[in-house]
Amino acid sequence: MNTFNPEIWAAVPFHFWSAVFFIFGTMVGSFLNVCIHRMPLGESIVSPPSHCPHCNYAIPFYLNIPLVTWVYLRGQCANCKAPISVRYFLVELLTGIVFLATWLAFGHTSTLLALAYCLILAGFIAATFIDIAHIIIPDEITLGGTAAGFLCSLAVPMLHGTTERAVSLRLSMLGIAIGGGTIYAIVRLGKLLFGRQKFALDPNSRLIFTESALVLPATEIAYEDIFYRKSDKITIAATEVEMIDRCYRNVTVRLSQTELQVGDDIFQPEAVPHLEVVTSELVVPREAMGLGDVKFMAAIGAFVGGAGVIFALMFSAVIGSIVGVGAILIGRKEWSSRIPYGPYIALAATIWIFLPGIYQAEWRNYLMVFPQMFFGRPPG
């Protein structure tokens, strides 16, 4: 730990380290771009090395300089001239700014504390961009973040406003339990109360199941908007069912990702090339939050403890409501659309991290019951 001795760091001008944190942040942002692109596809983030996804051109080190390369190449591949999304530049810039802000906020207190917060904020950036694009938060970020938060709490007790490692670990574990447990309870309650959506159809409406969507008389619903989990099912009380080689009358049809049940007969969905159903009512699963959000909140709790995770939960709901209703009002979303919740959790948790200690203390006191035992003190 001598490397992080405040006297050693103080021997160099403070804002020299400000520049270092910004540059280091852009480098981390370059790595986050790899994670954002590859993790949802199930690809390795290590191998192969950076390459153009269009022509597989291996990018040399001198064309892999954060911020500079994108501007120099004008957002194009050096080999095939295919466009490179501006997201790559924005993620690098955002990560650099976030790391700089973290150093300015916590560098005077503790270098290790600043680095620990940089770690979780980098996770927030990756989770946000992945969740917006794919409506998922990979386990590498959520479960990996939970483990990282627990280990950081051991190495940097100041995360939980204490110098005692045992106290810090206890508060981290409580944060994991409160974060993951609370969101899981919300998910289960929401599934119980709002977990199904009924579509009242005209009598004898014909539904067609294609390879990618369920086609209703007036609209179609993509399967990816229906099946969030393997246990989710479409349920239909059908008066007629037509398949290529057989027909049914007055049976219940249940379809999940892995199984099609028509009456007492069970099929593999991919083995049924054609399916039409006549019915007057359709029930599809609906879910406001997923298990990825549960694990994401547990990871946040590992870093910020119980008080921070409750703050993130409550204020993410406020932020999500404002953004979601606003998007609906301007026509960008429909009421039935699934909106990624991870970015709102990440933003609310970021606000907590940078919230001045006096306001964090007031929040802990607001929670009332044994505030220090369960919710710790503000870092620093």
DRENGU-634753 format. One record per residue: x, y, z of N, C-alpha, C in turn. Coordinates in steps of 0.001 Angstrom, whole numbers, padded with zeros to 6 digits, always signed. Each point is the difference from the previous one (the first is absolute). Example, Ala and Ser with C-alpha at 12.3 -4.5 7.8 and 13.67 -1.06 7.14 Angstrom:
2
+013190-005690+007800-000890+001190+000000+000900+001200+000000-000350+001050-000720+000820+001190+000060-000770+001090+000730
***
This chain:
380
+000819-001212+000000-000819+001212+000000+000855+001265+000000+001343-000129+000119+000843+001193-000021-000157+000798-001288-000364-000712-001084-000208+000680-001284-001065+001074+000127-000985-000206+000874-001119+000932+000133+000137+000871+001249+001215+000090+000522+000264+000890+001124-000274+001440-000418-000863+000735+000720-000338+001373-000383+001219+000907-000141+001026-000231+000794+001188+000837-000078+000718-000184-001338+000013-001224-000497+000643-000261-001292-000766+000713-001116-001336-000126+000030-000809+000637-001037+000061+001518+000110+000091+000518+001224+000038+001451+000203+001307+000614-000478+001028-000833-000192+001283+000520-000477-000077+000480-001447-001041-000430-000702-000232+000420-001388-001209+000940+000004+000002+001067-000810-001144+000922-000030-001319-000737-000204-001014+000415+000733-001303-000673-000003-000553-000123-001410+000098+001071-000780-000630-000025-001319+000819-000739-001051+001231-000371+000337+000688-000972-000847-000780-001306+000035-000429-000405+001207-000791-001212+000124-001383+000176-000624-000506+001236-000014-001267+000245-000698+000124-000377-001468+001094+000429-000634+000233-000341-001404+000173-001500-000170+000725-000633+000946+000207-001441-000071-001332-000738+000084-000873+000409+000905-001296-000672+000141-000844+000173-001254+000044+001186-000626-000767+000189-001233+000518-000906-001108+001316-000027-000191+000583-000839-001053-000258-001478+000292+000184-000392+001258-000272-001380+000387-001465-000340-000250-000884+000954+000274-001425-000224-000237-000319-000236-001467+000640+000757-000897-000247-000216-001430+000488-001379-000435+001094-000458+000596+000512-001348-000315-000979-001067+000494-000523+000206+001203-001012-000932+000519-001241+000055-000882-000361+001210-000450-001151+000141-000893+000172-000786-001287+001229-000038-000526+000273-000802-001199-000274-001481+000273+000401-000459+001180-000274-001392+000381-001497-000227+000199-000693+000996+000578-001443-000135+000198-000727-000145-001327+000487+000678-001026-000609-000148-001321+000059-001442-000478+001116-000666+000283+000116-001424-000338-001049-000804+000759-000134+000286+001296-000984-000710+000830-001419+000245-000510-000307+001256-000318-001344+000361-000451-000351-000725-001294+000975-000153-000891-000255-000669-001275-000041-001519+000143+000915-000568+000773+000162-001453-000003-000823-000739+001044-000177+000580+001182-000681-000735+001070-001404-000466-000391-000853+000861-000579-001345-000477-000364+000018-001105-001049+001089-000097-000771+000120-001030-001030+000627-001281+000534+000401+000012+001267+000618-001162+000601+001419-000234-000482+000656+001050-000501+001362-000124-000513+001023+000340+001077+001202-000495-000156+001085+000295+000927+000395+001469-000112+000287+000615+001148+000446+001392-000019+001517+000092-000083+000650-001152-000082+001459-000048-000050+000505-000389-001385-000647-000985-000597+000457-000529-001280-001187-000107-000965+000172+000385-001254+001211+000538-000625+000239+001451+000405+001189+000543-000295+000276+001405+000299-000931+000915-000790+000068+001294+000297-000881+000975-000638+000079-000107-001519-001189-000035-000633-000054-000131-001453-001274+000649-000507-000023+000293-001279-001190+000567-000623-001048-001096-000158-001231+000191+000475-001024-001044-000131-000475-000193-001435+000324+000950-000888-000446-000101-001390+000990-000795-000854+001303+000300+000122+000999-000653-000860+001023-000822+000781-000156-000042+001347+000901-000754+000879+001441+000511-000025+000177+001243-000407+001331+000612-000011+000513+000121+001428+001163-000593+000285+000587+000079+001337+000527+001420+000218-000495+000661+001014+000329+001405+000231+001362+000096+000692+000995+000629-000622+001319+000131+000632-000054+000980+001163+000982-000092+000897-000017+000817+001218-000034+001485-000300+000666+000420-001081+000066+001426-000293-001313+000533-000576-000941-000892-000338-001337+000414-000415-001043-000377+001047+000462-000211+001219-000908-000370+001088+000188+000937+001183+000251+001272-000287+000198+001019+001027-001354+000624+000337-000436-000063+001252-001313+000531+000366-000200+001445-000450-001195+000302-000449-000439+001326-000462+000722+000416-001282+001314-000026+000015+000799+000522-001115-000267-000777-001281-000005-001329+000079-000137-000824-001202-001333+000236-000685-001083+000059+000767-001327+000179-000599-000057+001325-000749+000548+001063+000610+000001+001304-000655+000906-000030-001230+001171-000590+000137+000970-000038-001101-000565-000757-001205-000686-001115+000254-000568-000803-001083-001386+000469-000424-000497+001066+000660-001321+000567-000322-001110-001050+000116+000145-000813+001026-001044-000997+000270-000106-001087-001042+001128-000380-000630-000008-001051-001014+001114-001006+000256-000210-001230-000476+001047-001013+000078+001148+000406-000917+001223-000147+000471+001159+000373-000812+000156-000893-001213-000576-001201+000038+000181-000953-001097-001148+000022-000998-001247-000207+000494-001143-000129-000912-000872+001239-000062+000307+000992+000836-000734+001271+000032-001437-000142+000500-000321-001139+000597-001330-000158+000597-000134+000953+001189-001208+000526+000253-000172+000951+001106+000220-000639+001367+000638+000738+000890+000170-000396+001394-000946+000852+000826-000875-000643+000742-001023+000724+000752+000611+001068+000903-000696+001142+000096+000448+001071+000884-000043-000441+001459-000710-001100+000267-000041-000525+001365+001393-000287+000531+000902-000460-000851+001350-000328+000443+000704+001247+000548-000142+001098-000698+000600+001253+000450-000673+000493+001280-001331-000077+000042-000743+000518+001157+000291-000802+001266+000103-001316-000120+000294-000829+001177+001388+000322+000536+000976+000167-000880+001351+000345+000445+000023+001371+000678-000684+000966-000607-000040+001345+000582-000741-000005+001335-001145-000657+000043-000789-000056+001235+000792-000658+001126+000671-001103-000297+000764-000697+001035+001147+000871+000493+000672+000701-000907+001064+000919+000407-000515+001090+000917-001144+000585-000347-000584+001066+000822-000416-000540+001368-000600-001183+000018-000447-000598+001259+001191-000301+000911+001071-000541-000560+001190-000286+000807+000614+001302+000532+000028+001030-000827+000514+001296+000448-000852+000555+001132-001321-000046-000155-000904+000499+001037+000167-000780+001298+000222-001304-000118+000191-000833+001191+001280+000384+000734+001063+000247-000754+001248+000420+000623-000155+001360+000684-000665+000935-000666-000196+001329+000581-000841-000068+001270-000969-000934+000027-000894-000101+001159+000640-000750+001161+000804-001027-000284+000474-000887+001068+001518-000105+000087+000713+000583-000960+001451-000115+000000+000651+000607+001221-000560+001104+000519+000556+000628+001198-000180-000899+001225-001023-000859-000028-000291-000869+001147+000809-001287-000041-000070-000701-001153+000672-001297-000099+000106-000405-001461+001207-000353-000419+000187-000499-001366-000735-001310-000207+000079-000887+000982-000686-001288-000116-001509+000179-000105-000547+000948+000758-001438+000260-000069-000376+000479-001395+000795+000896-000560-000266+000500-001355+000043-001142-001011+000985-000889+000127+000118-001114-000938-001160-000982+000144-000452-000235+001233-001140-000904+000214-001256+000557-000647-000212+001305+000142-001165+000611-000633+000140+000011-001518+001210+000165-000506+000218-000079-001452-000426-001370-000525+000290-001040+000771-000350-001355-000413-001503-000168-000147-000757+000417+001002-001446-000187-000089-000615+000917-001053+000538+001206-000159-000542+000917-001003+000284-000505-001416+001141-000647-000199+000271-000630-001289-001031-001093-000280-000334-000774+001033-001046-001016-000150-001339+000620-000357-000314+001152+000605-001248+000695-000321-000057+000379-001480+001112+000498-000527+000030+000437-001394-000238-001186-000931+000707-001108+000235-000188-001187-000839-001430-000521+000111-000529-000103+001227-001352-000522+000204-001037+000876-000679+000182+001315+000067-000964+000927-000590-000096-000181-001509+001127-000007-000684-000024-000113-001463-000486-001372-000451+000344-001054+000740-000470-001338-000364-001498-000113+000236-000485+000513+001119-001419-000116+000330-000858+000795-000987+000472+001167-000409-000747+000802-000967-000132-000741-001331+001086-000652-000417+000000-000658-001309-000655-001378+000017+000138-000743+001111-000407-001404-000007-001001-000363+001103-000333+000932+000866-000917-000261+001131+000519-001135+000876+001308-000070+000173+000593-000973+000913+001191+000661+000697+000360-000541+001160+001245+000376+000659+000748-001305+000250+001126-000229-000672+000692-001296+000091+000438-000330+001425+000057-001297+000286+000438-000463+001311+001435+000417+000307+000820+000151-001058+001375+000424+000232+000047+001340+000725-001000+000848-000263-000063+001306+000652-000696-000097+001352-001124-000715+000064-000785-000042+001238+000630-000904+001060+000200-001269-000337+000608-000914+000972+001469+000347+000228+000693+000351-001089+001390+000432+000152+000099+001267+000824-000961+000911-000187-000013+001234+000780-000271-000245+001469-000850-000977+000287-000275-000343+001401+001264-000504+000688+000714-000892-000678+001253-000515+000568+001036+001113+000136+000087+000861-001018+000965+001105+000048-000332+000967+001136-001289+000273+000195-000404+000901+001077+000343-000550+001361-000175-001306+000160+000323-000638+001283+001500+000076+000260+000811-000284-001029+001458+000044+000153+000487+001436+000219-000612+000962-000688+000377+001403+000202-000362+000467+001405-001101-000513+000535-000380+000350+001372+001016-000519+000995+000618-001140-000323+001069-000534+000845+001256+000862-000113+000331+000408-001231+001234+000762-000227-000156+001475+000352-001213+000537-000169-000229+001447+000210-001205+000174+000924+000161-000198+001299-001132+000141+000927-000663+001371-000067+000750+001013-000478-000551+001346-000088-001211+000080-000929-000166-000999-000870-001209-000058-000833-001251+000069+000847+000082-000559+001206-001157-000032+000895+000207+000894+001223+000911+000969-000148+000177+000982+001066+000597-000542+001271+000886-001004-000111+000609-000585+001194+001456-000338-000299+000756-000224+001040+001376-000484-000156+000107-001477+000371-001094-000587+000445-000030-001397+000440-000416-000899-001154+000860-000924-000381-000293-000876-001127-001209-000894+000291-000113-000486+001220-001131-000868+000348-001321+000745-000118+000000+001254+000462-001211+000826-000108-000330+000262-001465+001024+000305-000790-000203+000262-001418-000578-001213-000724+000525-001181+000308-000512-001220-000628-001442-000257+000402-000326+000258+001273-001381-000202+000440-000947+000934-000734+000408+001270-000145-000849+000974-000691-000116-000338-001485+001066-000533-000587-000060-000426-001393-000980-001154-000174+000069-000972+000906-000914-001141-000070-001442+000451+000193-000213+000938+000918-001353+000530+000196-000481+000727-001249+000919+000736-000644-000366+000687-001230-000402-000979-001089+000737-001110-000120-000341-001036-000979-001382-000569+000298-000242-000315+001276-001275-000609+000395-001160+000965-000203+000194+001252+000415-001074+000989-000133-000261+000314-001472+001076+000204-000771-000171+000324-001414-000633-001125-000784+000611-001179+000043-000536-001121-000750-001343-000467+000534-000146-000053+001325-001242-000492+000594-001181+000915-000271+000211+001308+000092-001099+000938-000224-000479-000039-001436+000943+000026-000939-000390-000030-001404-000655-001334-000355+000511-001098+000567-000610-001305-000282-001445-000029+000505-000242+000575+001172-001364+000052+000528-000898+000824-000921+000541+001102-000527-000776+000834-000925-000314-000764-001283+001004-000735-000512-000208-000788-001215-001097-001036+000213+000065-000714+001119-001001-001037+000255-001385+000596+000206-000076+001122+000740-001290+000651+000214-000558+000521-001324+000881+000596-000809-000447+000497-001294-000483-001124-000900+000684-001145+000065-000426-001148-000795-001364-000487+000443-000238+000040+001314-001279-000450+000539-001130+000940-000389+000267+001321+000086-001052+000974-000245-000153+000364-001471+001134+000106-000707-000047+000519-001368+000691-000920-000999+000189-001258+000384+000816-000901-000808-000674-000533-001245-001264+000351-000230-000667-000448-001213-000734+001164-000641-000004+000013-001323-000707+001032-000740-001021-000683-000917-001268+000376+000144-001055-000599-000808-000331+000895-001186-000147-000623-001155-000449+000699-001195-001402-000503-000330-000999+000889+000102-001362-000361-000387-000125+000154-001516-000276-001085-000677-000063-000009-001460-001437-000159-000472-000233+000345-001250-001310-000259-000583-000240-001506-000054-001263-000436+000069-000278-001442-000076+000607-000611-001263+000547-001192+000151+000582-000748-001110+001149+000747-000679+000795+000696+000808+001194+000653-000543+001061-001060-000288+000718+000202-001107+001016-000971-000406+001390+000540+000337+000751-000773+000782+001372+000343+000375+000955-000904-000756+001092+000582-000508+000982-000760-000761+001350+000094+000702+000613-001144+000247+001317-000061+000643+001058-000141-001091+000797+001035-000210+001080-000046-000968+001297-000392+000712+001114+000023-000710+001272-000364+000621+000462+001014+001030-000433+001270-000159+000527+001054+000870-001052+000760+000789-001286-000173-000327-001013+000835+000645-001357-000695+000010-000839+000479+000907-001398-000407+000047-000813+001074-000712-000714-000387-001074-000740+000956-000818-001458+000005+000428-000460+001152+000525-001394+000198+000362-000720+000692-001150-001340+000073+000031-000722+000645-001106+000436+001442-000257+000347+000752+001052+000315+001418-000193+001458+000346+000238+000778-000957+000515+001400+000299+000330+000791-001297+000075+001272+000089+000319+000793-001190+000262+000933+000280+001170+000323-001062+000735+000851+000116+001180+001205-000901-000205+001196+000576+000045+001217-000796-000142+000156-000916+001210+000476-001213-000248+000175-000952+001099+000961+000541+001054+000985+000787-000420+000960+000542+000965-000654+000984+000954-001180+000534-000368-000749+000875+000896-000949-000776+000905-000080-001319-000200-000890-000843+000800+000782-000891+000954+001015-000663-000539+000718-001000+000786+001270+000596+000580-000060+000410+001264+001175+000514+000695+000711-001120+000750-000775-001016+000399+000559-001111+000762-000531-001303-000575+000676-001106+000269-000429-001290-000521-001369-000411+000532-000368+000510+001165-001280-000385+000603-001178+000782-000566+000238+001044-000785-001094+000807-000545-000756-000773-001081-001344+000127+000027-000840-000734-000947-001107+000881-000552-000328-000236-001267-001230+000535-000586-001093-001036+000234-001176+000449+000455-001118-000908+000240-001192+000436-000842-000596-000935-000738-001110+000312-000897-001079-001068+000161-001245+000433+000212-001151-000903-000045-000500+000002-001443+000387-001023-000759-000224-000011-001448-001251-000786-000375-000763+000560-000922-001129-000752-000567+000475-000864-001167+001061+000456-000692+000584-000792-001082+001513+000160+000019+000703-001066-000317+001455+000029-000146+000356-000715-001296+000768+000667-000860+000406-000607-001266+001521-000135-000046+000452-001249-000233+001405-000277-000252+000085-000656-001380+001199-000244-000485+000142-000543-001347-000665-001365-000130+000119-000832+001004-000470-001376-000114-001160-000351+000911-000548+000979+000712-001098-000314+000923-000752+001262+000401-001223-000212+000531-000835+001109+000492-000579-000396+001357-000326+001032+000788-000606-000212+001316-001180+000953+000142-000921-000355+000884-001124+000880+000326-000175+000071+001514-000272+001229+000457-000313+000251+001411+001072-000585+000943+001224+000478-000176+001106-000437+000844+000742+001230+000533+000805-000214+001018+000859+001050+000535+001391-000136-000616+000538+001125-000471+001328+000023-000606+000929+000760+000935+001132-000607+000306+001018+000657+000830+001340-000054-000742+000618+001164-000146+001265+000075-000729+001042+000701+000853+001159-000661+000180+001148+000608+000662+001180-000043-000965+001166+000428+000459+001177-000044-000860+000373-001428-000386-000305-000944+000841+000488-001362-000199-001087-001032-000261-001284+000404+000131-001053-001008-000104-001293+000596-000534-000655-000763-000888-001345+000325-000479-000936-001107+000448-001037+000372+000754-000982-000978+000455-001347+000351-000610-000567-000944-000730-001334+000158-000598-000874-001107+000571-000911+000367+000899-000768-001021+000705+000937-000863+000815-000022-001323-000267+000892-000913+000719+001276-000302-000780+000108+000513-001225+001170-000284-000840+001083+001053+000217+001254-000447+000009+001142+000881+000249+000962-000075-001185+000476+001161-000457+000892+000087-001149+001188+000902+000339+001063-000152-000775+001101+000959+000032-000359+001141-000943+000038+001256+000451-000428+001122-000851+000705+000054-001347+001311-000283-000026+000735+000089-001262-000406-001095-000981-000696-001045+000491-000446-001092-000873-001386+000248-000574-000597+001144+000327-001342+000337-000491+000133+001178-000958+000046-000258-001316+000230+001090-000954-001197+000910-000202-001202-000474+000339-001198+000822-000233-001001-000223+001128-000501+001129+000533-000995-000081+001073-000933+001190-000101-001302-000293-000132-001028+001036+000034-001024-000371+001057-000480+001028+000715-000924-000218+001106-001178+000955-000147-001208-000505+000215-001204+000838+000015-000465+000124+001439-000156+001248+000468-000349+000231+001406-000628+001380+000152-000479+000293+001208-000541+001330+000293+000755+000671+001135+001010-000697+000553+000772+000578+001093+001419-000560-000005+000954+000864+000315+001409-000381+000031+000612+000501+001302+000783-000843+000669+000702+000396+001225+001499-000197-000236+000765+001095+000170+001449-000074-000171+000674+000436+001292+001206-000520+000275+000716+000426+001207+000489+001427-000134+000057+000682+001110+000491+001376+000020+000834+000183+001255+001122+000701-000146+000905+000158+001137+000623+001379-000036-000101+000744+001112+000566+001346+000060+001495-000033+000284+000439-000961+000789+001413-000121+000363+000405-001463-000102+001269-000235-000265+000496-001358-000129+001004-000342+001075+000462-001243-000012+000959-000453+000997+001358+000679-000179+000292+000498-001204+001230+000760-000189+000039+001233+000881-001171+000652+000174-000078+001163+000878+000227-000390+001456-000478-001195+000369+000218-000506+001369+001493-000119+000272+000700-000658-000900+001449-000213+000187+000764+001317-000103-000477+000897-000853+000657+001305-000139-000110+000796+001297-001171-000020+000623-000174+000729+001254+000815-000644+001126+000154-001315-000040+000851-000666+000998+001442+000463-000150+000471+000130-001245+001361+000479-000238+000180+001419+000517-000999+000843-000220+000070+001371+000505+000044-000002+001523-000835-000844+000618-000013-000086+001450+001333-000424+000572+000731-000859-000736+001320-000436+000474+000957+001169+000127-000125+000987-000869+000881+001160+000028-000495+001111+000930-001312+000271-000005-000491+001197+000692-000787-000306+001264-000266-001286+000295-000693-000343+001235-001505+000210-000074-000652-000253+001122-001456+000031+000051-000605+001359-000273+000561+001054+000601-000572+001334-000181+000090+000433-001449+001154-000245-000636+000179+000384-001390-000902-000770-000929-000199-001277+000278-000805-000813-000893-001483+000368+000117-000461+000367+001197-001378+000453+000151-000199+001336-000708+000985+000886+000106-000041+001274-000729-000088-000267-001508+000855-000908-000504+000007-000301-001430-001330-000584-000443-000591-000854+000824-001276-000605-000337-001096+001047-000113-000096+000871+000994-001077+000980+000020+000164+001047-001095+001207+000504-000168+000200+001069-000972+000053-000523-001431+000372-001263-000195-000074-000566-001346-001456-000107-000447-000900-000272+000947-001423-000053-000335-000498+001375-000450+000459+001036+000693-000389+001370-000383+000554+000340-001383+001289-000268-000204+000636+000303-001287-000653-000801-001116-000211-001298+000235-000612-000848-001015-001404+000446-000357-000770+000431+001004-001363+000465-000262+000010+001252-000866+000883+000934+000332+000071+001253-000767+000415-000278-001447+001057-000787-000171+000493-000290-001349-001009-000849-000777-000549-001033+000651-000937-000887-000683-001263+000709-000442-000608+000779+000896-001220+000734-000355+000303+001039-001068+001158+000660+000138+000385+000978-001012+000151-000628-001370+000642-001187-000066+000176-000687-001283-001333-000409-000594-000932-000399+000856-001331-000380-000477-000745+001220-000540+000084+001112+000715-000728+001205-000402+000488+000555-001332+001309-000142-000274+000510+000521-001281-000011-001071-001087-000583-001162+000319-000193-001024-001010+001169-000916-000240+001026+000038+000856+001174-000860-000197-000228-001410+000543-000968-000146+000917-000303-001300+000588-001507-000163+000099-000453-001275+000084-001390-000289+000286-000125-000431+001459-001224+000096+000535-000220-000347+001402+000406-001439+000292-000151-000880-000995+000317-001417+000216+001462-000329-000251+000799+000990-000429+001399-000260-000328+000800-000321+001256+000992-000865-000176+000902-000306+001095+001153+000988-000033+000196+000724+001080+001028+001033+000069+001158-000519+000848+001235+000087-000493+001140-000457+000812+000109+000808+001282+000087-000713+001136+000005+000676+001302+001405+000198+000548+000960-000786-000513+001371+000087+000491+000590+001402-000040-000181+000759-001107+000577+001346-000049-000505+000920+001107-001264-000152+000404-000538+000853+001058+000584-000380+001359+000181-001309+000211+000648-000451+001233+001426+000545+000058+000713-000116-001122+001390+000466-000049+000089+001501+000252-000899+000782-000600+000029+001451+000183-000302+000372+001446-001002-000648+000601-000344+000302+001391+001149-000372+000934+000658-001132-000252+001132-000415+000834+001176+000957-000177+000192+000509-001212+001066+000976-000243-000267+001293+000772-001246+000432+000013-000362+001190+000779+000338-000229+001474-000300-001201+000508+000318-000314+001395+001497+000074+000262+000795-000556-000902+001456-000018+000192+000551+001416+000115-000500+000921-000818+000516+001368-000004-000784+000937+000932-000994-000529+000679-000779+000818+000928+000876+000397+001186+000047+001282+000354+000837+000422+001144-000330-000799+001259+001037-000237+000815-000149-000831+001190-001081+000472+000947-000208+001307+000104-001014+000517+000925-001391-000456-000408-000241-000091-001333-001317-000439-000468-000144-001510+000105+001110-000723-000183-000050-001446+000233-000323-000289+001461+000591+000779+000913-000267-000189+001427-001463+000274+000317-000556+001051-000609-001412+000315+000223-000888-001121-000524+000381-000583-001136-000777-001110-000544+000037-001197+000932+001173-000297+000552+000112-001115+000937-000866+000250+001240+000014+001216+000489-000829+000324+001165-001478-000089-000340-000330+000309-001250-001385-000101-000447-000479-001450+000026+000946-000926-000251-000355-001411+000038-000225-000495+001424+000464+000769+000952-000330-000090+001421+000559-001210+000740-000424-001219-000302+000264-001143+000870+001472-000409-000076+000704+000157+001106+001406-000383+000099+000805+000439-001234+000036+001307-000295+000617+000451-001257+001445-000406-000158+000803+000048+001059+001409-000338-000157+000213-001511-000060-000786-000741+000764+000170-001448+000021-000334-000607-001352-001068+000501-000649-000441-000589-001248+000443+000766-001227+000236+001309+000145+000221+000815-001171+001331+000765+000012+000780-000135+001067+001336+000566+000014+000036+001511+000034+001194+000544-000268+000215+001451-000047+000433+000398-001399-000112+001271-000354+000477+000434-001309+001494-000226-000150+000464-000456-001181+001442-000178-000230+000746+001319+000194+001170-000077+000555+000832+001205+000157-000388+000862+001154
***
